[in-house]
Amino acid sequence: MKTWAEKWMIFVTALLLVGCGSGGDAVTVYTSQDQVYAEPILREFEQQTGIAVRAVYDSEAVKTVGLVNRLIAEKANPQCDLFWNNEEFRTHQLASMDVLDEGQSVETFGARTRQWVWNTNQLSRAALPKDLTSLTNTLWRGKVVIALPLFGSTATHFQVLRQQWGEKRWRDWCRALKANDVMTVDGNSVVVQLVGRGEVALGLTDSDDVRAGRKNGLPIAGQSIAEDGFSIRNSIGYIAGAPRPDLAKRLAKYLQSKPVIDSLVSAGALDRGAPDAPADIAWPSVVKENERAVADLKSIYLD
Amino acid sequence: MSWELLLNSFGLATMVSFFAVLIGWSVAVFLASTAGRWRIVLLGGSIAAFSLPPFLVVNTWLGLLGNVGVLKPVLPVDVYSFGGAVWLLTLMLWPVPCLMSYGALKRLTPELLDAEPGLGGWPLIKEVLLPLSGSALLQSGVIVFALAFNNIAVPAILQVNVFPAQFWVEFSSTYNFKMAWQYGWVLALMPLGVLLVLRGQEIAWPWESQGVPAEQFADRLGQALRRIGAGVAVLAVVISFLLPLGHLLVDARTWSDFPDAIRAGARSIWNSLWFAAGTSVLVVGLGALFSDQKGGRLAWLLFFLPGVLLGVVLISVFNRPWLGWFYGGSGVVFAALGLRYFALGWEGMRLAKRSVDADLQHISDLSGVPWWQRWLHLFLPQAGWAMAAVWYVVYLLCLWDTETVVLIVPPGGETLALRVFNLLHYGHHAQVNALCLILLLLAVLPLIAGAVVAAFVKRRAR
């Protein structure tokens, strides 16, 4: 009969045996780019360079924010080398919190757009609202769906609107939108599914989600939001104290190469003919105001 | 904390428990009144229904009643709803009350039945069968309640807001441990309640008793009730097992996407196999090591604790610079899955050890036989099958697990179950069927390997 001490030694040894981390010559990337788009690109990088890529993808329900918070939580113990984000705001947020390497600026490439998505069996293009403020009209009561504006590109869109419109006008609009029974769901792809099923006539989503929905045969169409819309650029952040910074640079260079951007465009993850110049958004001030904006959004959409 | 969401979760789990117990008990009664091939087929079907990957069931019903589902034109039911979540979770969990009630019903002896010779039909159910299986119904109902309450994958995919899913979203979007503990105590109440209800109660295992001969039981039950039981049993097995399996195998996309799914998910396949097989070895080994410690029963607390809460605890413990080698590697996944399923190993190995001949054990103790020789010559020949069964159950649960690992999965450590969960959530369904088939193949892999080894050993023995 073994003693307690012996049993615990066996237990700890067993844990140690299975617990060894597998670092080696591998670059670790956290990416909020949709897994179906990111995975083939990372695999191609592995094949071309022989460098293994260990990726963490995020979930649609907590789009981008889940990974950003994981990076913040791991700040003292960085596991990640490179953050590949399919939008810009959260990368600037990480930079402001010193999670990113100070000596490296945030790099951006490619773009998607915020779009109206509508069910073609229920709405015509001519019937689309002329701008976002029209969504608070009774005409659209209970007929509009958006992703919860605390995550992903919808959160960024709302925060950019706050900067452009001013706090009061923005807060009034958010409240009016909620009062007009806007439906909030987990992620932009769910917006597309609901519109495609005809449960809601109109939605706000991203251009890549519209393309994915159309590819799946949903009866939907999309159009960029002309006024108050914006371009969502992919961004790359280098993690401060990353275990393998050199490999991170190689991967970042690869991700911004023309063949990769072309393949993202062909897959539908980026818009064709995206603007080269970054959008005119003062990210530092958006980041600075983030906490207050989130508090407002939570009180309006969650409570 | 959202009390509305908490009530929603309670409502969901209560309804799932009610329907699962109702279906499971009806099937169990029919099983007890049936002999021969039918019993084997339906019993096997019940076990197989419980062993199916949850995503296979979800994906099947999305294919049937989803936005472009094949049954949608004739059956305009919305599967993306509270009712849809109740339906799917019931289909997955009814085998638990079925198998537990079956064990209880097998305790009915011919003598007990003969004591009331005139009792048959509904009075037999009311006076004898329900009281006999009451404890098993309560136990299984509580277990189903806890499993349904803790499930985040099914409600999340169906867009049904439940408390544990909201807990996961809130924690992921803040990494706020203070908030996590505020929510967590409610989630921890669940396993505590389960343990209190099950405290001191004995579980009736189906193999422990012979029961009443099926013909005698059927005769007393009456034709009408037997027919109802038969209908429920056949429908339950067909809908919860054959339908998902058939949908998977018949769908052309399963086969056309299969090579791509293997290519794209090669690492996930390996991760799933490695984590599931490794954890089950760990759990069985540690279960054997600690099976004589009574405190092991407390491990059930971890089994019934929502997996996401366990993930939060592990992050707070292991996310430290000097533990980076463990937290950033597969160790944290083994620790999470091992802790979650340790109770099964402990309980299983306790039962397995109990089934070993006591006299032989006593003799080997007295003669000072080394522990490894006792294992090789005494324990393995007598309880090897029970040990293999425990290993397999833990292996399956690890294979399907998403809740425990969703927060802590290390870079490059994505499992097949997580992959399917994410793809379903995104709405990219193209490879899900093929991935479910791969999951199913991984599930039967140990059975095939076992059969090959058994055949080889048998051949050599000749």
Chai-1 contact restraints between the chains, C-beta under 6 A:
chainA,res_idxA,chainB,res_idxB,connection_type,confidence,min_distance_angstrom,max_distance_angstrom,comment,restraint_id
A,K7,B,L289,contact,1.0,0.0,6.0,A-B,restraint_1
A,A14,B,L282,contact,1.0,0.0,6.0,A-B,restraint_2
A,V18,B,G278,contact,1.0,0.0,6.0,A-B,restraint_3
A,V18,B,G331,contact,1.0,0.0,6.0,A-B,restraint_4
A,V18,B,F334,contact,1.0,0.0,6.0,A-B,restraint_5
A,G19,B,F326,contact,1.0,0.0,6.0,A-B,restraint_6
A,G19,B,G331,contact,1.0,0.0,6.0,A-B,restraint_7
A,C20,B,G329,contact,1.0,0.0,6.0,A-B,restraint_8
A,G21,B,W325,contact,1.0,0.0,6.0,A-B,restraint_9
A,G21,B,G328,contact,1.0,0.0,6.0,A-B,restraint_10
A,G21,B,G329,contact,1.0,0.0,6.0,A-B,restraint_11
A,S22,B,G329,contact,1.0,0.0,6.0,A-B,restraint_12
A,T28,B,P411,contact,1.0,0.0,6.0,A-B,restraint_13
A,Q35,B,N422,contact,1.0,0.0,6.0,A-B,restraint_14
A,V36,B,H428,contact,1.0,0.0,6.0,A-B,restraint_15
A,R54,B,P411,contact,1.0,0.0,6.0,A-B,restraint_16
A,R54,B,G412,contact,1.0,0.0,6.0,A-B,restraint_17
A,V56,B,P411,contact,1.0,0.0,6.0,A-B,restraint_18
A,S59,B,N422,contact,1.0,0.0,6.0,A-B,restraint_19
A,E60,B,H425,contact,1.0,0.0,6.0,A-B,restraint_20
A,E60,B,Y426,contact,1.0,0.0,6.0,A-B,restraint_21
A,A61,B,V169,contact,1.0,0.0,6.0,A-B,restraint_22
A,V62,B,V169,contact,1.0,0.0,6.0,A-B,restraint_23
A,V62,B,S172,contact,1.0,0.0,6.0,A-B,restraint_24
A,V62,B,S173,contact,1.0,0.0,6.0,A-B,restraint_25
A,V65,B,S173,contact,1.0,0.0,6.0,A-B,restraint_26
A,G66,B,S172,contact,1.0,0.0,6.0,A-B,restraint_27
A,N69,B,Y175,contact,1.0,0.0,6.0,A-B,restraint_28
A,A73,B,Y175,contact,1.0,0.0,6.0,A-B,restraint_29
A,A76,B,P321,contact,1.0,0.0,6.0,A-B,restraint_30
A,N77,B,N319,contact,1.0,0.0,6.0,A-B,restraint_31
A,N77,B,P321,contact,1.0,0.0,6.0,A-B,restraint_32
A,N77,B,G324,contact,1.0,0.0,6.0,A-B,restraint_33
A,Q79,B,G328,contact,1.0,0.0,6.0,A-B,restraint_34
A,S189,B,Y426,contact,1.0,0.0,6.0,A-B,restraint_35
A,S189,B,G427,contact,1.0,0.0,6.0,A-B,restraint_36
A,Q193,B,G427,contact,1.0,0.0,6.0,A-B,restraint_37
A,G196,B,N67,contact,1.0,0.0,6.0,A-B,restraint_38
A,R197,B,N67,contact,1.0,0.0,6.0,A-B,restraint_39
